[in-house]
Amino acid sequence: MSQEFIISLAQQAVFVVLLTSAPLVGIALIAGLIVSIFQATTSIQEATLAFVPKIVATLLALVIFGPWMLSHMLEFTSNILSNLYKFIG
């Protein structure tokens, strides 16, 4: 197992993690920004108000993007398992 192979595998793993988490983080960011603008315009300073819309938006995004995320993770996992002989040998 060479250093280049390990670095390439780590690079692919980081890319898959960033790619699969990006939709959820982006949706939560947008939902948090909308709630913050709403709180600023209405002068509502309730700290827990920001959590419920972000949780709902994230769960909705998980339902929408879940199959896509799962396919990317399964592709990466099958790639690792198909190249398992490189790890052992």
TAMOSUL-V166465 format. One record per backbone hydrogen bond with DSSP energy under -1.0 kcal/mol. CO is the residue of the C=O (numbers start at 1). NH is the residue of the N-H. Records with the same first field share a line. If there is no record, write none. Layout:
CO: NH / NH
This chain:
2: 6
3: 7
4: 8
5: 9
6: 10
7: 11
8: 12
9: 13
10: 14
11: 15
12: 16
13: 17
14: 18
15: 19
16: 20
17: 21
18: 22
21: 25
22: 26
23: 27
24: 28
25: 29
26: 30
27: 31
28: 32
29: 33
30: 34
31: 35
32: 36
33: 37
34: 38
35: 39
36: 40
37: 41
38: 42
39: 43 / 44
50: 54
51: 55
52: 56
53: 57
54: 58
55: 59
56: 60
57: 61
58: 62
59: 63
60: 64
61: 65
62: 66
65: 69
66: 70
67: 71
68: 72
69: 73
70: 74
71: 75
72: 76
73: 77
74: 78
75: 79
76: 80
77: 81
78: 82
79: 83
81: 84
83: 86
84: 88
85: 89
